[in-house]
Amino acid sequence: MAISEGIRMKNQYNHVHRQGQLYRFSLGNQEYVAFIWRTGTQFRGRLEGYPAIPEHTAHTALGVRDALQQVVTMAQAKD
């Protein structure tokens, strides 16, 4: 049992490192940074510093960026 517990502890500290690109855009006077990476034939991305906004997926990196911009625009319209 001690060996399996050691393996489980080791796996808790593994980190995922993604290679991607940062896409900067501004809405109004606020600047946003989207981190977008490729997964197979699709792209995924998220906004840096906004964990409440979920990741988005699209066939192109610009599609992901546009989807994230729409989410931010809708959130601003609610405020």
N, C-alpha and C positions, 0 to 999 in steps of 0.2 A: 504494500500500500504506500509506503514512503516514496517509492519511485514514481508512481502515478501522480502523487501529490506534487512532487518536484516538477514533473512535466507540465502539469496544469498551471503552476505558478510561473513557469517560464513563458507559456503561451499568453499569459495576461499582459506581458510587457512587450509583445510584438507590436510594431507600428506599421501602418500602411503609408508608403511614400508614393505619391503620384507625380508623374511628370505631366505638366500642362503649361498653359499660358495664362497670363493675366490680361484681362480686357478691361480697360478703364472707360467709364462713361459718366456723364453728368446729366442730372435732371434738375432744372432750376439752378440753384447755386450749391447743390450738394453733389459731391463726387462719390462714385461707387466703383468697387473693384470686383470683377467676377473672375473666379478661378475656374478654368474650363479644361477638361482632359478628355482623351479619347478612350473608349472602351469598345474594342472590336470595330464594328462598323458605325457606331453611334458616338455622340459626344455627350458628356455630362458636365454640369457646372453648378456652382453655388456662389453666393455673394459673401465676400470676406467681411467678417464682423457682424453678420446678421444671421445668427443660427436659427432664428424663428422662420426664416424663409427656406422652404425645402429645396433640395436639389432638383434640377430640371434636366430632361433628356431631349435631344433632337438629332436629326441626321447631319447637321452642320454645327460648327462652333458658333457661327453667327446666329443660327436659330436658337441656340441655348441663350446667348446674350440677349436676343430680342425678347425671349420668354421671361427672362429675369427682369428686364426693363419694364415689361408689362405688369409684372407683379408689384414692382416698386411704385409704378404710376398708379395702380389701383389702390395701393396702401396709402399713398399720399392723398388721393381723392377722398378717402374715408375720413382723413384727419381734418 
